[in-house]
Amino acid sequence: MSTTRMAVPHDVTAARHDVDLTHVHWRKSSYSGGANDCVEIAELDKHTAVRDSKDRDRRPLLFSKAAMRALVIRIARGPIGERCV
């Protein structure tokens, strides 16, 4: 069974102040409830922006496409704290 390597740390960063996120389309999971207690994502050209729906004034994290793909794959496989064998 092949394993997906998690992206190196520099593949995730806080959004720079010069990244304009004012007109991006933020979306959250259909599994989230009515409360604002989830994360929201926005697809950008080369990155995926991720923010906390409770703290929208904080700069979001920017994941490279590869880092976001690796994160989603790991989440789908089960608890991230467990080691892949």
TIZA-10879 format. One record per residue: residue number from 1; residue in three letters; x, y, z of N, C-alpha, C, O in turn. Coordinates in steps of 0.02 Angstrom, whole numbers, m for minus. Atoms other than C-alpha are relative to their C-alpha. Layout:
<rs>
R_keke_lofi_nu_nv_nw_cau_cav_caw_cu_cv_cw_ou_ov_ow
R_NUM_ALA_X_Y_Z_X_Y_Z_X_Y_Z_X_Y_Z;
...
</rs>
This chain:
<rs>
R_keke_lofi_nu_nv_nw_cau_cav_caw_cu_cv_cw_ou_ov_ow
R_1_MET_42_m59_0_0_0_0_44_62_0_90_67_41;
R_2_SER_m40_m60_2_72_168_m47_m26_51_50_m85_51_67;
R_3_THR_20_m52_m48_70_313_74_12_68_m32_59_77_m71;
R_4_THR_m9_m68_23_49_496_36_41_38_51_22_42_109;
R_5_ARG_m43_m38_m45_188_599_109_m31_68_14_m56_101_m33;
R_6_MET_25_m66_m16_132_754_201_47_52_m29_107_40_m34;
R_7_ALA_m40_m52_31_193_914_123_50_29_49_39_28_110;
R_8_VAL_m49_m31_m43_346_1000_189_m28_64_30_m73_94_m1;
R_9_PRO_31_m56_m35_311_1142_312_m8_64_m41_m56_100_m31;
R_10_HIS_7_m62_38_342_1282_186_m57_m2_m51_m68_48_m85;
R_11_ASP_58_4_45_192_1221_85_m63_30_32_m115_35_m1;
R_12_VAL_56_m30_m35_78_1301_216_25_64_32_77_64_65;
R_13_THR_m22_m65_m26_90_1484_264_m60_43_16_m114_32_m11;
R_14_ALA_53_m49_m11_m14_1625_334_m4_44_m62_47_61_m92;
R_15_ALA_9_m42_59_m87_1730_195_37_66_8_31_99_60;
R_16_ARG_m35_m64_m1_22_1878_153_m52_56_m4_m107_47_m29;
R_17_HIS_46_m58_2_m56_2050_170_m15_22_m71_m66_54_m83;
R_18_ASP_12_m21_69_m38_2077_m17_m44_m49_m40_m57_m37_m99;
R_19_VAL_45_47_33_m149_1927_m58_m71_25_9_m96_29_65;
R_20_ASP_68_m28_m3_m321_1997_m101_m51_m57_4_m60_m95_m44;
R_21_LEU_50_52_m10_m454_1883_m30_m71_29_7_m117_m5_29;
R_22_THR_64_m32_m11_m597_2008_m30_m56_m27_m45_m115_m24_m26;
R_23_HIS_52_23_46_m688_1934_m180_1_m75_m14_m30_m98_m61;
R_24_VAL_0_73_10_m652_1749_m161_m64_m30_28_m97_0_71;
R_25_HIS_60_35_m23_m794_1627_m135_19_m49_55_50_m101_41;
R_26_TRP_m14_44_m56_m779_1550_38_m56_m51_5_m114_m35_m4;
R_27_ARG_52_52_m10_m869_1385_68_20_m44_59_79_m51_76;
R_28_LYS_m14_46_m55_m886_1266_212_m35_m66_m14_m78_m71_m58;
R_29_SER_25_67_11_m927_1083_224_m76_m3_10_m103_31_53;
R_30_SER_72_11_m10_m1107_1028_204_m13_m38_64_m70_m40_87;
R_31_TYR_7_35_m64_m1075_926_362_1_47_59_m16_27_115;
R_32_SER_m2_m47_m56_m1053_1083_467_m72_18_18_m116_21_m24;
R_33_GLY_67_m18_m23_m1202_1131_572_m14_73_m14_22_105_m52;
R_34_GLY_19_m70_10_m1287_1300_577_46_48_36_48_107_20;
R_35_ALA_m44_m44_m38_m1162_1367_702_64_16_m40_83_m22_m84;
R_36_ASN_m63_m18_33_m1004_1456_646_58_m31_37_97_4_69;
R_37_ASP_m54_35_m36_m887_1325_717_36_m49_m46_46_m107_m29;
R_38_CYS_m33_43_47_m798_1258_566_53_40_m38_63_100_m25;
R_39_VAL_m47_m35_44_m666_1301_438_m33_11_m67_m77_m26_m87;
R_40_GLU_24_m15_67_m701_1379_270_60_m1_m46_116_15_m26;
R_41_ILE_m54_1_49_m599_1359_112_m18_42_m61_m77_52_m76;
R_42_ALA_9_m37_63_m575_1463_m45_54_m23_m48_113_m25_m30;
R_43_GLU_m47_22_51_m493_1400_m204_30_61_m34_m6_104_m58;
R_44_LEU_m37_m53_35_m360_1517_m274_37_m31_m58_32_m91_m70;
R_45_ASP_m37_27_57_m249_1499_m426_47_m56_18_41_m111_m7;
R_46_LYS_m51_50_m18_m103_1408_m345_m7_m26_71_32_m69_92;
R_47_HIS_7_18_m70_m165_1390_m167_m73_m12_18_m119_4_m20;
R_48_THR_65_4_m31_m313_1346_m59_5_39_65_49_24_106;
R_49_ALA_0_m39_m62_m352_1472_78_m48_m34_49_m101_m58_30;
R_50_VAL_40_32_m52_m420_1404_243_m5_50_58_46_77_80;
R_51_ARG_10_m46_m56_m496_1511_381_m48_m28_51_m88_m73_36;
R_52_ASP_45_18_m55_m585_1491_547_m63_42_m7_m59_103_m9;
R_53_SER_62_m37_10_m768_1538_526_m18_44_60_m57_91_53;
R_54_LYS_13_m41_m59_m770_1609_704_45_61_4_30_109_40;
R_55_ASP_m49_m54_m5_m620_1723_676_21_21_m71_78_11_m92;
R_56_ARG_m11_m18_70_m634_1793_500_49_58_m9_73_70_m64;
R_57_ASP_m48_m54_5_m521_1941_540_72_m24_0_117_11_m22;
R_58_ARG_m67_29_0_m371_1827_564_18_m19_m71_m24_m43_m109;
R_59_ARG_m22_20_67_m268_1798_408_m7_m75_m9_13_m113_36;
R_60_PRO_8_72_12_m310_1628_332_68_m32_m15_117_2_m30;
R_61_LEU_m59_38_21_m183_1492_300_m5_m12_m75_m60_m21_m102;
R_62_LEU_m2_17_71_m129_1462_121_35_m67_m7_92_m75_14;
R_63_PHE_m28_66_13_m99_1281_71_16_m4_m74_m25_17_m115;
R_64_SER_m12_15_71_m14_1235_m91_m51_m53_m20_m78_m88_23;
R_65_LYS_48_52_23_m125_1124_m198_22_m69_22_m19_m110_43;
R_66_ALA_m26_65_m21_m12_975_m158_m9_m11_75_m27_m66_96;
R_67_ALA_8_6_m72_m17_1009_29_m73_m11_19_m88_m52_63;
R_68_MET_71_8_m14_m206_1025_30_m24_m69_m20_m62_m101_17;
R_69_ARG_18_67_24_m226_865_m71_25_m53_50_m12_m99_67;
R_70_ALA_m28_48_m48_m110_772_50_m39_1_66_m51_m51_96;
R_71_LEU_38_m6_m62_m206_838_201_m68_m34_m6_m88_m71_39;
R_72_VAL_66_30_9_m375_786_132_5_m76_m5_m36_m111_23;
R_73_ILE_m10_72_5_m310_613_87_12_m30_69_m17_m82_86;
R_74_ARG_m15_25_m68_m240_589_263_m62_2_45_m73_m45_83;
R_75_ILE_61_m4_m40_m402_648_344_m48_m55_m20_m79_m86_24;
R_76_ALA_46_52_24_m503_528_236_21_m69_23_m21_m113_31;
R_77_ARG_m25_66_m20_m392_382_288_m10_m15_74_m8_m73_95;
R_78_GLY_9_11_m72_m421_407_474_40_48_41_65_98_15;
R_79_PRO_m34_m46_m46_m341_488_626_70_19_m25_111_m25_m41;
R_80_ILE_m64_m25_25_m194_596_574_56_m15_49_114_m22_28;
R_81_GLY_m52_13_m50_m100_562_737_31_m68_m6_85_m80_21;
R_82_GLU_m28_68_9_m73_380_687_50_0_m56_43_36_m105;
R_83_ARG_m52_5_51_79_334_586_m24_m43_m58_m57_m94_m48;
R_84_CYS_14_41_59_58_270_409_54_m55_m4_113_m42_8;
R_85_VAL_m48_55_6_139_101_383_2_m23_m72_39_m69_m89;
</rs>
